[in-house]
Amino acid sequence: MTNKLFDTVLVANRGEIAVRVIRSLKALGIRSVAVYSDADAGALHVAEADVAVRIGPGAATESYLSIPAILEACRRSGAQAVHPGYGFLAENLEFARALEDAGITFIGPDAHSINLMGDKIRSKNHVMSHGVPVVPGIAKAGLTNEELMAAADSVGFPLLIKPSAGGGGKGMFVVDSAAELPEALASARRTAASAFGDDTLFLERLVRNPRHIEVQVLADRHGNTMHLGERECSLQRRHQKVIEEAPSPLLENHAEGGRIRAEIGAAAVAAAKSVDYVGAGTVEFLVSDENPGEFFFMEMNTRLQVEHPVTEEVVRIKEQRIDLVEWQVRIAAGEALDFTQDQVQLHGHATEARVYAEDPAHDFMPSIGTILVLTEASGEHIRVDSSLREGLVVSSFYDPMVSKVIAWGTDRADSLARLDRALSSTVILGVLTNIEYLRLLIADQDVAAGRLDTNLIARVMPDMEFRAISAAELALAAHLSRPAHKSAASPWQRGDGWRLGAHVGTALQFEVDLQTRSLSFRSTGNGSAIDIDGQEFLVETAGPGRFSVNGLAHRVSTARSADRTIWLSHDGWTTGVRPLDRTEVLARELAAMDRGAGALSPEVRSPMPGTVIAVQVSDGELVAAGQILATIEAMKMEHQMLSPSDGVVNMSHLKAGDLVKANQLIATVKDMESQAEDIDTTLTDLEHSA
């Protein structure tokens, strides 16, 4: 390793991957440059870098996806090279060429490799011409929706719609019949255009219950290309990986696992060599669970993968762990790999869980807010790649993944046990997360036994029981929500509901788990007396993070946000309890009275801030229950707003491109009788005014 490395490297990304790359650059003694949007001004990667350059507003298209903005940041900072991380511009051909034209080194493959492998259609056709087995389908550039629908029958149902550009499962849709194709194709194009700037789509036959196994490759400019073993990424939700591990339990538990590992590794190396690949890359395969020796090429990711830490944790070269980012930098600087394929050894087992700001109990709705309290896992053989810090605002602009928890063990069982303990000790207050869901998934019998496939999560999700807040915990939240006790001597000045005669509690209402809960509250000085559905609770503060409820100790992490929401966390479970003011309570009661007992609310409200990307119905149109009214994008995911009932819709003047706030009214759907009454009332008002 005699080549001089770079003096300054710019990291063209954000979040946990930017932090991870910056730390490797520091270890190499290289000056690091972060870029940030207005939404990320207080982000951890900005604080960790030696230099930080603002590149635009919060919207990714105006900042992290803006090639001119990144080039200008390189010019201003004197960066000699750019590390793209993953996502955004990591596999963008124009970006790689623009850097080359500017004389700046792209820490990644050449434009030729990106052109062939960065596009799924080209890569599939390319490897097929080299004899690599691929999944049946139609993969041609420029196909319209009509042409894809015409070809669907020849591909066969069920099929999979896939964007040609990008990755991460975004824009991928499973379609079971021709009737579902039009809407699925439209949604896939919107998602692909928004996430990758390219709406090209192709179709593949859906392989039911396959294993998703990928191979890490590393190649230099001196003719050396080798693989670093495989990762299993079969635990996916909607084609988005959730938990990854290395090595694959399918191969570990198979009598011919060693031979199959060598064969699939050789296939990955051959695919990389066919395009003169340079740097770190990943070749992904669908593998038959019944016959692991049968595998199909899916795609090659010409970048670092989100799950690369599990490879780093298990690969040993000359008894040392490998740092893939370090090798990316060294290869880009012209260095040769200083080891052979025979020197690559796998040691133990590593598992990674992706932590998302989302609410799994309510269809994985994105969660935004400010991180109020943060305790991340630590300990022997635990690694956390994170972008979190207290005070950080988790916005709706970007992907909801906020950190990754990785655990190494001597074997798979040890690794999973360590991971579960690490997740249980993680505390993130201020947003909802998927940590409880991750722990439930790890505890599943099939997962524990290594019986995995890409549809496992879809099968087990309906039976997952997420923990609901207990009455004692609701009482604790009510205790924490009370205003600070005033020291005024006169009870008339304390504002705590004191009165002459018998003590009477104050009726309070809270929103928790999208439901309204009522209770009676009375302050008792250091504590609170609370009645919930006839149950009495005496809650007292026993110290920082320590409380007693009816004399029993409760140790729970707590925080209070600016909107007075009380956050509780214990063993990976988190919830937010928000007090409702009198105006909100009255509005809800009046609305319930208007629609009658047991009737569905006619209002459709946005569950989170986002951007309207499509309005599927017209104002005044007759709609059916469950019909899509509008589609909102938040955190790079589409969310469909559905009609609650049959009726006539009022779209509140909504149009594509509008920004919406959380709980903003999107539409109102009234039944025909209510609509007729409204018309009669309007006509009567007009007659009186005339």
N, C-alpha and C positions, 0 to 999 in steps of 0.2 A: 504494500500500500504506500506507494511513493508519490502518487499524483497529489498536487495541491488541491485541496478542497476549496469551496467557494468562501468568500469573505462574508457575503450577505445573501440570504435567501428569503424571499417573500412567500408567505403561506396564503394562498388564494382560497381561503375557506373560513369557517367559523365553528363554534361549538367545540365538542370534545375532541374531534379530530385535529382541529387547529392547535388546541392545547397540547395534544400528544406529539404532534410534529415539532412544535416549538421546543418542547423539552428535549427531544433527540438532537435538535440543532444546537441547543445550549451545551449538551454533553460533548458535541463535536467541536465546540469553540467557535461556532458560526453565528454571526449576528442575525437575529430573526426579526422579520417585519410582519406585523399583523395588519389586516385590513378589516374595516368594520363599517356597518351601516349605522344610521341614526338609532335604529332599534337596539343595536349591540354596543352602544357607547360604553356601557358599564359591564361588558362581558368579561369573563375570565381570560379568554385568549388575548384580549387587548392589554390586560394588566400583566400577563406573563411575558409578552414579547418585549424585545429591546426597543422597537419603534412601532408605532401604530399610525395608520393612515386612514382617514375617513374616505369612503368611496361612494356615498350616496344615501338616499332615503331607505326606509325599511324594506320596501318591496324588493325582492331578489332580482327582478328584471332590471332594476335601476341601480343595483349595487353589485352583489356577488356574481350575477350573470352578465354584467356589463364588461365586455372585453376592453373598450377604451378606458374605463375607470381603473381596471387592474393594471393596464399598461402605464397609465399616468402615475399610479402608485409606485410602480417599479422605477420609473424615471425619477420621481421625487426622492425615493429612498436609496437609490443606487443599487438595487437588487441585481445580482448577476444571474440568479436562477429563481424559478418559481416551483413550489410544491403545491399541487392542486388539491390534495386530500382526496375525498370521494364526493360524488354528487356535484352539483353546480357545473363548473367548466372542466372537470377532471377528464372527461372523455370527449371533449369538444374539439373537433378537427380544426375549425377556424382559429380557436385559441392557440392551439399548438403551433399553427403556421404563423400567426401574428407574433408570437414570442420569437420564433425562428427569424422572422423578418427584422425584428427589433434587436437581434443579437443576444437574446436572453435564453438561457438554457431551460428547457422544460424537463422537470424531474419526472419523467415518464417515458413511454415509448415514442418512437418516431411517428410522424404524421401518416406514413404508409401503413403502419400497424393499426393505428386508430381507425383509419379509413376502412380497413378490411374487418377488423374485429370489434370496433366500437359500434358498428351497426349490425343488429341481429340478423337482418336479411342477408347482407353481404357475407357475414361470418358463417352463417349456416350453409349457404351455397358454396363457399370457399372450402370448408372442411369436408363437405360432402364430395366435392371433386377430388379430394385427397383420400377418399375411402373411409372416412370416419362416419359411423352410423348416426343418423339424425332422426328426430321424431317426424312422422309424416305430417305434411301441411302444405300451405302455399305461402311462399316468401318471395315476393317481387316488389320492387320499388314503385311507388306512385299509384298503387291500386286505390280506386275510389271505394266508398262504402257499397255502392251498387255492385261493383266488380267482386268485392269480398263476399257479399251476400250470395252472388251467383255461384261462387266457388265453394261455398260452405258445404253443400251436399257432398261434393267430391272428397272434401277433407273428412267429413263424418262428424256426427254429434255423439257425445258432448265435445266441444272444442274450446280452445283458449285463444282469446284475443291478446296480442302482445304488441307493445310499442317497439319500433325498430331501434329507437335511440333510448339511452338511459337505462335505469334498472331500479332495484329496490322494491319491485312488485307494483310500482305505481302505474296505473293505466292498464293493468292486466284484469281481464274479466272472463269468468267461466260462463259459457252459454250452452244450455241444454237443448234448445230448440230454435228453429228459424224465426219464430215469433219474437224471441228475445233479442235478436241481432240488431235491429235498427237503433234502439235506445242504448244498448251496450256499446256499439260502435261509436255513437255520438259522444258518449261519456268518455270512452277511451281516448278519442281524438282530443277532446278538451283537456283531459289530464296530461296527455303526452305533450301537447303544445305548451301548456302552462309550466310543466316540470322540466321539460327538456328542450323546448323551442323547436320541436320537430314532431308533427302529428302522424308520421308514417306508421301504418299498422300491418301486421301479418297474422295469419291463422295457423294454429297447430292442433293436431288431434290431442285431446286431453288424455294423458296416461293416468288411469285411476290408481290411487294409493302407491305412488312411487317413492323412492328415497331420493333426496336431493343431496348429492355429494360433490364437493368441489375440491380442486387440487391447486395448491399454491405453487407457482413457478417463479423462478428468478433467473434472469439472463443478463449477460454483459455484452460488450462490444468486441470481445475477443473470442467469440465462438462457443462460450460456455453457457449451456442451458440445463437447468436441473429442477426437479420438483422437491418440495419440502413436506411431502405427505398430504393427507386429505383431511377435510373437515366435513362433518355431517351437519347439514342445515335443514333437516326435514321438518322441524317444528316451526311451522309458518301459519300466520293468520292472514287470509286474503293475499297470499303470495308474498307477504312481508315476513322476513325471518324474525323470530322471537328469541329463541335459544339456540346457540351453536356450540359445537364441541369438536375436539380433536383428541385422538383419532376417531374414526367412525365406529360405533358399536357394531354395525352390520359386519364390517370386515374383521373387527377384533374377535367377534364371536363365531366367525365362519372358519371351517377347517382349512379352506384354501385362501384365507384372508391375506396372507403375505403375498401369495402369487397374484391375486386380484389387485392388491395395492400397487404392485410393480407394473401391472398391465395398464391400469388406469392412469398411473403416473407417467408411464411412457407415452400414452396417448395424449396427455396434456402437454408433455414436452414436444411431441411431434407437431401438435397444433401451434404451439408458440414458435417453433423453428420455421414453420411453413410461411410465416409472415415476418421473419427476421426480428422477432420480438426482443426488446431491450427493457430491462427493469423488472419490477414486481408486477405480476398479473395473476389472474385466477381463471381457470377453465372449469366450467360448471357442467355437471352431468346429471341426467335422470338415470337412476339405477334400479333395476328390478329387485324387489325385496326377496322374491322366491329364488331368483337366479342372479346373484350379485355380479357374476361375470358378464352379464348382459347390460350394457350401458349405452346411453344416447347423449351425444353432444347437445348442449343447450345454447351456450354462449361463452364468450371470453370477456371478462371484465379487465379492461386495459388500465387498471389503477389498483390502488390499495383497497382492500375490502373492510367493511365495518368490523367483521369478525376476525381480522388478522391477529388479534392478541392471543387467541387460543393456539394458533400455530407457533407464535413466539414462545409461549409457555411450555410447549412439549418438545420442540425441536432442540436438539443438542448437536453442535458442531465443535469437535475437539473439546467436548465436555462443557461448552459454553452455550448459553441461550443466544438466540439470534435476534437482532433488532432490524426489522424489515425496512423501517424508515432510514436508518443509518445506511443500509445497503442500497437503497434507492438513491441516496445522495452520492455515495461513493461511485456507483455505476454511472450516474449522470456526469460525474467529474472525470470519467474515463478509466476507473480502476477495474481490475479483473477480479472475479470471484476467486478466493484463495482456498477453496475446498472442493472436494469431488463428491459425486453422488453417493459413493460408498461411505463417506464420512458423515452423511446425514442420518442421525439416529433419533428415534422417538422415545421419549421418557415420560411415563405417567400419563395422566389424562387431565384435560382442561375443559371447562365449561364456561360459557359466557351468557349472561342474561342482559337484554336490552331494557333499560328503564325509560319509560315514556311518561310524559305529562298527559294523562288521559284517564277516563273513567270506565274501566272494563265492565262494571256492573250496569252501565247504561250505554251499551253498544259502543264502547271505546270512544266516547265523545272527548275531543281535545279539551284540556284544562289549561287555562292561562292564569297568571297572577304573579305575585312577588314572592320569592323564596324568603320566608321569615326565619325559619330555623333549619339548619342543615347538620346532620351527622352522617358521614359516609363510612362505609365499612373499612376495617383495617385488620391487620393480623397476619400471621404467617401464611404464605401462599395465597393471599388475597390481593387482587389488583383492581383498582377502580380508575377507569378512563372517564373523566367527567368534565363538564363545562359549568358546573354549578358553583355558586357562592351565595352567601346570604346577602339579600338586597337585590339579587338578579331578577329582572323582569322576564318571565317566560311569555313571549308574545305569540300572536297568531300568524306571524309572517313565515315561520320556518317549520321544518319537520319537528314533531313532538319528542323525538329521542333526546334525552338530556344527559344520560350517562350509561356506562356499561360496567357491570360487575363481573369479574372473572375470578374463578377459583381453580387452583391446581390441586390434584390429589395423586396419591400413588396408584390409584385405580379409579374407575368411573364412579363407583359408589362413594368413595372418599371425596372425590371432586364435587359430586352433587350435594353431599352432606355439608361440605364447607360453603358451597354457594348458598344453600338454604340459610345457614347461620348468618352469612354476610348480608343477605337480603333482610332477614329479620331484624338486624341491628341498624339498618339504614333508616334514617328519619329525614323526610322532606316535607316541611310544612309550608303551606301557602298555595299549593296546587295539589290536585289529585294525581296519583300515579298508579302504575300497573303492578306494583310490588306484590300485593296480596295475590293477584292473578298469577304472577310468576311462581310464587311459592306453591300455589295449588297445582300448577302445571308440573312442577318438579315432583310433587307428591303422588301424581297419577301413577297407577300400577304399571301401565304400558310404558310410560316414560322411564320409570325407574328400572324396568327390565330391558330397556333399549329396543322395544318393539315400536319403531317409529315409522311414520310416513307423512307426506305433506298434507293429508286430510285429517290427521289425528286431532288437532285442535278443534276443527269444525265439529267433530263427533263428540268431544268431551265438554265443549263449552256449554251446551244446554243443561248439563247436569252439575255444573259448577255452582256451589253455594257460597256467595260472597257474604261476609259477616255484616250484619246490620248493627246499628248502634243500640246498645242496651239502654234500659230505662235509667240505670245508675250512671251511665256515661252521659246521657242527655241531661240528667240532673247536674252532673259535674260541669257540662258546657254552660248550663244556665247560671250556675254559680260563678263561673269565670266571666260571663257576659255582663254581670251586674256593674253598675257604675261605681267608680272609686268611692269608698265610704268617706263622707264628709265629717269633719271634726266639730262641726257647729254644736254648741251646747243645747240649743233648742231643737226639739224633734220636728218643729214646723219648718226648719231650714234644711233638714237633712235630705229630703226628697226620696225617702226609702219606703214610702207607703205606710208609715206609722199612723195609728189612729187611736183615739180613746176607746176603752172597752176591749172587747176580744180582738186578738190579732187576726187580720184577714189578709190572705195572700193577694198578690197582684196577678191577674191573668196575663200570661205571655204566650206568644206563638213564635215558633222557630221553623225555618226551612232546612230540612236535612234529607238527603237522598231523594231530592225532587218532590218531597212530600211535606205537608204542614203538620207540625206536632204542637199540641197545646199543653200547658202546665200552669200551676199556681205557684208563685214565688214569694218568699218572705225572707228578708234579711235578718240575720241573728247576730250581727256584729262581726265576728271573725268567720262566720259561716253563713249558710243559707238553708232554709227549710223549704222543701219543694215537694209538691204533690203532683204525681203523674198518673192519671187514670186510677186514682184511689190509693196509689202506693206512696208512702211517705219516705222522703230521703232527707237526711241531715248531712250536708256536705261542708267540710272544713279544710282549710289550707294548712298542711303540716310542714311545709318547707318548699324550696324550689323544686318543682316537678313532682311534689309529693302531696297527696290528698287522702282524706278519709271520707268514705261514704257509708253512713250508718255504722261507723266505727271500724270498718274494714279498710285497710290501706289500698290505695290505688296509685300506682306509679305509671304515669303516662306523659308523653311529650306533648306540650301545648303551646299555642301561639294565638295571637289576636291580630287580625288584619285591619286595614284602614276602614273597611266597610263593616267592622264589628264582628265579622265571622270568627268563630272560635274553631281552631284546628286542633284535632286530637290524633295521636299516632301511638300505636303499640304493636310490636312484633310484625311490622310491615303493613299493618292495616292503618288507613288514614281516612278521616272524614272531616267535612266542614259543616259547622252548625251556624246558620245565619239568623240572628234575631230579626223579626219582621216588625216594622213600625206600624203605627195605627193606620196610616194612610194605605199601606199595602194590605193590611188585614181587612179594612173596610172595602177596598176595591175587589178583593177576592170573594168576600161574602156577598156583595151586590151582584157580581158576575154569576155566582152559583145560584142565587135567587132567580136571576133572569132566565137561566137556562133550565131550571127545574131540577129536582132531586135526581141524582144518578145520571144526568145527561152529560155528554161529552162537551168539553169547552169548544166553542166554534173558532177560537183563536189559534193561529199557527205562529209560533214565535221562534226566532233564531236562538238555538241553545248556546251559541258562542259568537264572538266577533268574527267577521269574515267578509268575503267578497262574493256578491251574486254573480255567478258565471252563466246562468241560464234561467229563463222563466218559461216554463213548459205550458202554461195555460194563459188564457186571456181574461181580462176583467169581465165579470158577468157570465162566465162560462159555467155550464152545468158539469160538475165533477163527481166522481165516485170515491167512496172511502178507500184510502190507501193510494190514490192516484198521486203522482209526482206533480207538485205545484211549482217548485223552484229548486235550484241546486246552488248550494253555498260552498265555497272553498275556504278551508281554514287549516293551517299547519300542513299544507300540501296534500290534503285529502278532501274529496268531495263528500258532501253530506246532503241527502235529499230530504226536502221538506214535503211531507205527505199530508193529504187531506184527511182530517179526523173522521169525516162522515160524508154521505151523499149530500149534495146541495149545490148552491150557487156561490161562486167564489168572488171575493173582492180582494184584489192583489195589492192594495195600498200603494198604487202607482209605482210598483217595483219594476226595475229594469236591470238588464245585465250590466255589470260594472259598478253597481251601487255598493257602497260599504255599509255593513249593518253592524249594530252593536249587540251584545249579549242581551237576550230577552226582548229584542225589538220585534214589534208586530210585523209579520211577513204577509199574512193573509187572514181573511175571515171567511169561514164557510157556513152559510146558513141554509137550513132546510127550506123547502119550497113554501111551507106554511108561514115561517118567519119572514121569508123574503116578501111574500104577498102582503103580510101585515105592515112591513116597512113601506111598501109601495102605497098602500092605502093611507098610511099616516102622512106620507109626503104629499099625496094628492089633496088630503084634507087641509094640510097646512097651506098649500097653494091656493085652495078655494077661499080660506079665511083671509089670506093676505090680499086676494083680489077684491 
